[in-house]
Amino acid sequence: MNLRNMVAALAAVVLVAACGSEPQVTVQGTTTISKGQELSDLQAALKAGAIDQNEYESLRQRILKRSN
């Protein structure tokens, strides 16, 4: 997933979260994105204004807590 797609996906999650519901994302299949890449994309989304600092910290903690 390239940076543009990741930012678009994060923006979609933000829009869903703004509706007052807890976002639920179901991924089917396998991915090969490393935690480092996810964190880099997350930082880019923050810098682009797609997410705010609180959302960044929440998503960052989720990524870091995962075992993979």
Summary of the structure (lengths in Angstrom):
residues: 68
radius of gyration: 11.7
end to end distance: 17.4
largest distance: 30.9
contacts: 142
relative contact order: 0.18
helix: 63%
strand: 0%
